[in-house]
Amino acid sequence: MGKFKAKVVDNPDGLPMVSTPVSTSARVGVIPNNSEVIIDNVKASIDGTVWAHIEGGSWVMYQSRGITTLRITGTVDEPVKQDPEPDIPNNPTILKPASPKPDVEIPASSPKPPSAPSTDVEDIAESVQNVANAATESILYGDYKYDTSGGTGGYRIPPNWHGTDFIQNNTMNYPKFKGVNSNGENMYDWSTNLSATDGMANIIKQIKRDLNVPSGYTREELNILMNNSFNRYKITYPDYMATGLSGVAFFTRPDLYLLGDNGEYLEQVKYEPQLYFLSRSNSLVMKQLTMGYSTTHEFLPLLCNTVKSLDVSDESVELMETGETFLGNKMQYAKHNVKSMIAGSFSCRFTDSYDLSVTNLFQAWCTYESNVFLGTMEPKLEYISRGIIDYACDAYVFFRDRNNIIRFFTKYYGVFPTSVGKSAYSYNDGDAVHFPEQNIQFAYFAKADLDPSTIVEFNAHSKLPLTYKTDHDDALGHGGNTWSGPPFVEMVHVEDGTIGGADRLYLRYRPNTKTTDENVITDDDIERNRITMFNPLKSLQTLGYTILGQ
């Protein structure tokens, strides 16, 4: 092609010059806006970008996405080069000079250039565009022509460009050359690998971090950054926040003096009408208030399964003021946190069962507490001699994340209920009471937060063996059956990116070995229920009450 005059337009910051006609090529300079240049070559890339070569310089972007950066202003006349005139022999034959060959062959489908240079600017610009279109038929290093029918990921190599001498890939060796097929055509692997071993994964990860994308860091990496660096833009990282924590509470059993050595109810239970009625109507609930209920653990399953909420009290430090001056200036010092860790109360919410087992349990519990104080019932002799409150238990609260890691735990010592939530059964005429909830107040002697000794005590309540069910059943695709044995806590040492690693606590459940109480309903129980339903006077006698006039 010939040479054309052009002017840089619409580039206030100047037109960048690059070393090669590739968008990723390094910048080597800038041509100021409105500058005059001379174009001596034109090439086009697969994406439609047309590059122009500046005479004596580098490449610039001539046209991209419909935007033209150079305006053609004219041509540069060049003298026609002719071969030197040869010596004429005796038998003269005039030799005509050969016609000059163009630098780029113009396809037959392209318009032929005029025999003489045109002075019309539009014709000149059209000529440049035709040369650029023709240039797309030739393959640059790393460029491919798009074709959806090629079967190679949308790109194909022009015919007759095959063999190891014509391997077409970029500087990253993409696509990877696989070989030559039976038709003599080159085969390429167009797949990409974003695994951790590939540099692409690290590049994408770094881009996410540079753009403050939250997924660019793991939790462990964020933990180190939060403790060693400063978040100047206050970017929120959801994975670092304490979201998705679920609470779970466990109650141990008290040891109310209700049963004898052989599991029979004591005489002092029969003397208390409420307790004796509950012992005959809901024996399973009554026995859960004694240590004799189970030898495999010391928890109270009914409360552990029905508790819906539990209030955790704050910890506070007492203050002391001293050194007050005439103007009222004074100093404050921290004293201790003992008062916030002893003698308090909390409330729990429970969902009751179809037979009001939760209500009956707290009724029996509070009735026993009152009778012990009044002296109508007494604890075991060993508890009296050692000053042990037999109606008190322990309560544990754990907060787990989505990975079942315990992030916070606390223990309440000497816990006992101080109310029975009978207000849940208030009603309006015509309205049924659906899913009644018990809001129970508890008193406690002391509490301990994040004390590892309480974990040892918790596992002692669970007893051995400390084997556990898996959190995921691969055969079922989820966690499996919900019913399990007693809980315990496992401590695991993990590497979290910090020096020395960290200890993690996991809440586990032992396999279930028992699903029902050994005191199942018998035919005698059914007969007694039938008598209670159809003969009220007889039922009272059966339950041990004395009927006046009988």
PEPE-V534609 format. One line per field, one symbol per residue. phi: phi as a letter, one per 20 degrees, with the letter a starting at -180 (. if undefined). psi: psi as a letter, one per 30 degrees, with the letter a starting at -180 (. if undefined). burial: I if it has 9 or more other ideal C-beta (glycine too) atoms within 8 Angstrom, else O. A space follows every 10 residues. Layout:
phi = ???
psi = ???
burial = ???
This chain:
phi = .edcebcfcl cgendfdcfc fcfefffdrc effmeecced acccdfenfd ddeegmccec eebblnddec dfdrddfcff ecfffffefg dfcfeeffff effcfefffe fffffcgeee ffffffffff fffffffeee fndcefbfef mcmnccdggm dcnffcfdbe femcfffdqd efenefdcee fcddffeeff ffffffffff emfgffceff ffffffeccc efelfedgfe fedmfdebcc deefcfedde feneffffff fdgffffffe ebfffgffec fffbdeaced gfffedfdbb edffdcdfdc dbmfefenfb ddcedbdffe dclcbbdcdc efefdlffff ffffffffgf ffffneccff fffffemdef eecdcdccdd efemefebbb cdemebfcbc ffffdfbdgn deedlfdddd ecdbebcbdl efffffffff ffmeeeecff fbeffenbfn fffcefebdd dcecednefn mbecddeccf gedbdcffef fdffffffff fffdbgffff ffeoeeefne
psi = lakkklkklh iegljkklel hkfglkkfak klkgkklkkf lklklegfkk kkkkkgbakl jekkhfkkfk kkfaljkkkk klkkklkkle ikjkkkkkkk klekkklffk kkllfkkkfk eeeeeeeeee eeeefffkkl jgkkkkjfgf ghgfklkllg illffhkjla fghklkkfak afggkkkljg lkjglffkfe eeeeeeeeef ghkegfklee eeeeefffak ieghkkjeff lilgkkkkkk klkaikifla fgglklefef fjeeeeeeff fieeeeffgl ffekfflglj eeeeffkflk kkllklkklk klhkleggkl kklkdlgeef gliallkkkk kllfgheeee efeeeeeeee eeefgflkal eeeefghkjf gkakkkkkjl afggkjfkll kkkhkkkglk ifffgklkkf kljkikkkjk kkllellkkh jfffeeeefe eellkhllkl fkjeefgafa kfklalllkk kkkljgflkf alkkkkklkl kkfkflkfil kleeeeeeee eeefieeeee eefglkkkf.
burial = IOIIIIIIIO IOOIIIIIOO IIOOIOOOOI IOIOIOIIIO OIIIIOOOII IIIIIOOIII IIIIOOOOII OIOIIIOOOO OOOOOOOOOO OOOOOOOOOO OOOOOIOOOI OOOOOOOIOO OOIIIIIIII IIIIIIOOII OOOIIOOOOI OOOOIOIOOO IIOOOIOIIO OOOOOOIOOI OOOOOIIIOO OOOOOOOIOI IOOIIIOIIO OOOIOIIOOO IIIIIIOOOO OOOOOOIOIO OOOOIOIIII IIIIIIIIIO OOOOIIOIII OIOIIIIIIO OIIIIIIIII OOOOOOIIII OIIIOIIOOI OOOOOOIIOO OOOOOOOOOI OOOOOOIOOI IIOIOIIIII IIOOOIIIII IIIIIIIIIO IIOOOOIOIO OOIIOOOOOI IIIIIIIIII IOOOIIOIII IIIIIIIOOI IOOIOOOOOO OOOOOIIIII IIIIOIIIOO OOOIIOIIIO IIOOOIOIIO OOIOOOOOOI OOOIIIIIII IOOOOOOOOO OOOIIIIIII IIOOOOOOOO OOOOOIOIOO IIOOOOOOII IIIOOOOOOO
